Amino acid sequence: MNEAGKRPSTLITVLLFLGALSILFPLYLAVVTALKTPQEVAASVFALPTSLRWENFSEAIRLTNFFTAFRTSAFVTVSVVLLTLLTNSLVAYAIARNQDKPLFRYLYYYFISALFIPFPIIMLPVVKQTSAWGMDNPVGLIFLYVVYGLSFNIFVYVGYIKSIPREIEEAALIDGATTWQTFWKIIFPLLSPMNATVGILTCLWAWNDFLLPLVIISDPEFATLPLVQYIFQGQFSTQYNLAFASYLMTLAPMVIVYLLAQRWIISGVTQGSVKG
Amino acid sequence: MSKPHPTIRRTFLGLSLLLLGAASSASAVTELEFYVGNKGIDTWKALFAAFEKQNPDIKVNLVVPPDFVAVLKTRIVKNKLPDIVAMGGDTNFKGFAEGGVFKDYAADPLLKSVKPIYIQQIQSIVGGKQVYGIPYTANTIGLIYNADKLKQLGLTPPKTYAQFIAALKKARAAGQTPLTLTLKDAWVTLPFMNAIAVNTVPATFAAQKNAGKATFKAAYSGVADKMLEIAGYAQNDPAGTSFADGTAAFARGGSVFYIQGDWALPDILAANPKIKLGMVPFPATNGANTVVSSVDLLLASAKDTRHPAEVDKLLKFLTSKANVTTYLRAVNAPSVQVGTVPTDPILSAMKAPYSSGKIAGAPFNLFPPGLNAETFFQAYLQDKNKAKLLDGLDKTWTDVVRRSN
């Protein structure tokens, strides 16, 4: 596989090393701080702990009510990713294949224009409306994520669907497939590179988002993981050792998702890059 | 007709089942919602457990919301204000109280055990006779010192401004860092400013300013001068030091003095349990100094709560002498109750002003919300431009008041 005469450039190696360092160093701080006593954190942020304080993790679990919040976060994220992939691709398909009709063209620009509206502007009306409709709970949250994702997802799906030849669908039509079957059996599988992109972005967004759950969720029992992290921040100070232990536990599922889905994600992306 | 994809059907089925599950959690017990910032949580829990034992028909749900003020605002929008809110007697409280969401306790017997000075503070924050919250704990601002370092320098805790400056000079001459200042956090300038202003600016300043009869330019010039002189003795790079960093540095013996409120003490002791600390009234003038003590926590209740009788029962329980003492001991805060002085040995020098009544609320609490005075002082201690500070405050005050009228 080695290409003759091509050696790795020193400059690029140094840059890659620095890039890796900029990720590894904060990660080192997070892991080290999570295993220290408050006194050790105050004495030196960078030093290694004298003994490993695993109690930080159990204490963080107790304080945040970790497993309850984890269940809510997992429920919201999984539902949002599934519903987003299934519904947003459908909407995009309808729009992409009907762009010769004014209504669908208008709808396309209508959805895209939502990209330009900052969330804080619509925040209070959304809070009031969700509360009035009894949607200030995880189910309401899921609904909002699926709808808010529409603008960006339609943008990427429509662009991609346009590149899929119509002839494939025509062939399916001749074989007697309905529009519904054409979509699920032919188009949806072809969308996998886009599904990967949308799935990953949606997953990270729904898992990490703070503001929307903060204003929507009324019942503390339904708090998501980002919300419960606040417990370590007092009025003026933060319990860094417990906070970092908790942050590590919160980010772990996303790392695991990535490790498990890595092969699929990369193959999905490369599949999209090679036309054939 | 083709059927929906099985995955979709399963997802919707799951969602509807969850909805059904969430809807079926009603019970006969009255539930009260109690909102509190992140302080003394375990003590609240213990107090509520005792209350629920006495009143089996009432359940108190303790809620510690992330971003307290933002969440409270959304609850007002939703028209679902918590039954009881425990918050500071600060500008945020001013906003909520003026919005008319809290019950007026002016005629309530629960206020009888509270020192009048704290009741007046709550009244003057809103500017009327109404008392929209029951003061529960107070805070106190002073000059914190490292007792060992002071002893090494052969000094006693300063009582006057002249003694304070002399002590700072002596510490510097001895090669010590005289003072820790944490200007990366703008709010830190407020206790600093309050401690001086309460002694040198008339208490009527805010009212006169609103009437157009006073200016920062005239009243706060001396405060600005003193702040700048004292700040000259701070460690290197105060603008790059946050409260958390500065507190840890002071705890490690980084400096002799630290200008903060009692709320910094638990953090200092957490970082270094062995440090010997003391606190004295802030030596702002060469006479007897008044100590800033504001309502740190007050209990306000929603005006239109659905359970007024239960709320009263809980407030009565919480404000009983025994329970107040339990809470104060846990959070190490001064009491607002009549006839009490700070009991923490670190605060022993603060007893005298409390028993003689030389305490007053923070001048800042009477500033209009939205003035953001802290950012002006933060900038001032870096660019040292007094004219910019005072003119800026005068102008912004007028703008903010005009905007809110």
HADDOCK unambig.tbl for C-alpha pairs under 7 A between the chains (distance, minus, plus):
assign (segid A and resid 38 and name CA) (segid B and resid 270 and name CA) 6.91 0.50 0.50
assign (segid A and resid 38 and name CA) (segid B and resid 271 and name CA) 6.28 0.50 0.50
assign (segid A and resid 39 and name CA) (segid B and resid 270 and name CA) 6.79 0.50 0.50
assign (segid A and resid 39 and name CA) (segid B and resid 271 and name CA) 4.75 0.50 0.50
assign (segid A and resid 39 and name CA) (segid B and resid 272 and name CA) 6.38 0.50 0.50
assign (segid A and resid 42 and name CA) (segid B and resid 248 and name CA) 5.41 0.50 0.50
assign (segid A and resid 42 and name CA) (segid B and resid 271 and name CA) 5.55 0.50 0.50
assign (segid A and resid 127 and name CA) (segid B and resid 74 and name CA) 6.85 0.50 0.50
assign (segid A and resid 127 and name CA) (segid B and resid 78 and name CA) 6.78 0.50 0.50
assign (segid A and resid 128 and name CA) (segid B and resid 77 and name CA) 5.97 0.50 0.50
assign (segid A and resid 128 and name CA) (segid B and resid 78 and name CA) 5.22 0.50 0.50
assign (segid A and resid 131 and name CA) (segid B and resid 78 and name CA) 5.86 0.50 0.50
assign (segid A and resid 214 and name CA) (segid B and resid 71 and name CA) 6.92 0.50 0.50
assign (segid A and resid 215 and name CA) (segid B and resid 71 and name CA) 6.28 0.50 0.50
assign (segid A and resid 215 and name CA) (segid B and resid 74 and name CA) 6.10 0.50 0.50
assign (segid A and resid 220 and name CA) (segid B and resid 63 and name CA) 6.79 0.50 0.50
assign (segid A and resid 227 and name CA) (segid B and resid 66 and name CA) 6.18 0.50 0.50
assign (segid A and resid 230 and name CA) (segid B and resid 66 and name CA) 5.20 0.50 0.50
assign (segid A and resid 231 and name CA) (segid B and resid 38 and name CA) 6.70 0.50 0.50
assign (segid A and resid 234 and name CA) (segid B and resid 38 and name CA) 5.26 0.50 0.50
assign (segid A and resid 234 and name CA) (segid B and resid 39 and name CA) 6.61 0.50 0.50
assign (segid A and resid 235 and name CA) (segid B and resid 38 and name CA) 6.69 0.50 0.50
assign (segid A and resid 237 and name CA) (segid B and resid 244 and name CA) 5.93 0.50 0.50
